[in-house]
Every structure is written in C-alpha cells, then in structure tokens.
C-alpha cells in the first residue's frame, strides 16, 4: 500500500521517513518529494509498505503524530490525476476589443 505523508519538516530526509515507518513493518520505498529546481523538500512524501494491514496500522498510529517537530498527516495515497499535456496557453492577444 502506498501512503501519503504530509506536513513533513523540511529537514526530513528519505532515511528518517523510512525509519519512522519501519516500526510498523516492511517498507519497500520511502521518498521525500523535492522541488525540481532547488532540490529542497516540498514538505511531503510517500511510503510504500509491503503489507496492507501494517500500512493501515501505520496510518492509525502515525497520523497526527510528531515527526521532527511537525504534526504529520498520513493517509492512503490516491492515484495521481491525469493532467492535460498541452503546452499551456495564454500569452497571445485577446480577440475582443477594448
């Protein structure tokens, strides 16, 4: 099961996140999401746990708990919504007159 972990302290790294959740079972992956340009934490991450029951226990026990000075949010991650891959828009002149 993939878990969303929000409100992480900006100093929390992958290893600290993994360690916090290993107390509940096997962690397949733990990653803190970073800004592409700065490499700085965006304040949230994901933990993938091998066993759904252990993952649910982690949600129940870790949601609202303190991790490195922040009260974290933990819940089951939702599938990422598809976004249009168009190049965006705007920038051109409006066709309406002033």
VENLIN-V620188 format. One record per residue. N is the residue number from 1. SS is DSSP state (A for helix, B for strand, O for the rest). PHI is phi in degrees with one decimal (none if undefined). NEAR is the number of other C-alpha atoms within 8 Angstrom. Layout:
N	SS	PHI	NEAR
N	SS	PHI	NEAR
//
This chain:
1	O	none	9
2	B	-99.1	9
3	B	-111.1	14
4	B	-92.9	13
5	B	-126.2	13
6	B	-112.4	10
7	O	63.8	10
8	O	-73.2	13
9	O	-64.2	10
10	O	-64.6	8
11	O	-88.4	5
12	O	-73.9	11
13	O	-107.9	8
14	A	-56.5	9
15	A	-64.9	7
16	A	-65.4	8
17	A	-64.2	13
18	A	-59.5	13
19	A	-59.9	8
20	A	-61.7	7
21	A	-93.3	11
22	A	-65.0	9
23	O	-63.5	6
24	O	-106.8	9
25	O	152.4	11
26	O	-71.6	8
27	B	-104.9	12
28	B	-78.0	8
29	B	-157.6	9
30	B	-142.2	13
31	B	-142.8	11
32	B	-95.3	14
33	B	-80.8	10
34	B	-116.2	9
35	O	-65.0	9
36	O	-62.0	5
37	O	-84.5	4
38	O	-99.9	6
39	O	76.4	7
40	O	-82.0	7
41	B	-55.7	12
42	B	-93.8	9
43	B	88.7	11
44	B	-149.6	12
45	B	-161.0	12
46	B	-135.2	14
47	B	-126.0	16
48	B	-104.1	11
49	B	-109.8	15
50	O	-70.6	10
51	O	-114.4	9
52	A	-62.0	8
53	A	-65.1	6
54	A	-65.6	10
55	A	-64.4	14
56	A	-64.1	8
57	A	-62.8	9
58	A	-62.7	11
59	A	-59.8	12
60	A	-61.1	7
61	A	-90.5	7
62	A	-97.9	10
63	O	-61.5	12
64	O	87.5	8
65	O	-83.3	10
66	B	-82.7	8
67	B	-133.6	9
68	O	53.6	6
69	O	86.0	6
70	B	-125.0	10
71	B	-83.1	11
72	O	-87.0	14
73	B	-106.8	12
74	B	-131.6	12
75	B	-154.3	9
76	B	-67.7	9
77	O	-69.5	8
78	O	-94.9	4
79	O	-62.9	4
80	O	-68.7	4
81	O	-74.2	4
82	O	-70.2	4
83	O	-115.0	4
84	O	-62.3	4
85	O	-94.7	4
86	O	-65.3	4
87	O	-76.4	4
88	O	92.8	4
89	O	-168.2	4
90	O	81.0	4
91	O	91.4	4
92	O	-90.1	4
93	O	-77.1	4
94	O	-74.6	5
95	O	-82.7	4
96	O	-86.8	4
97	O	-88.4	4
98	O	-84.1	2
//
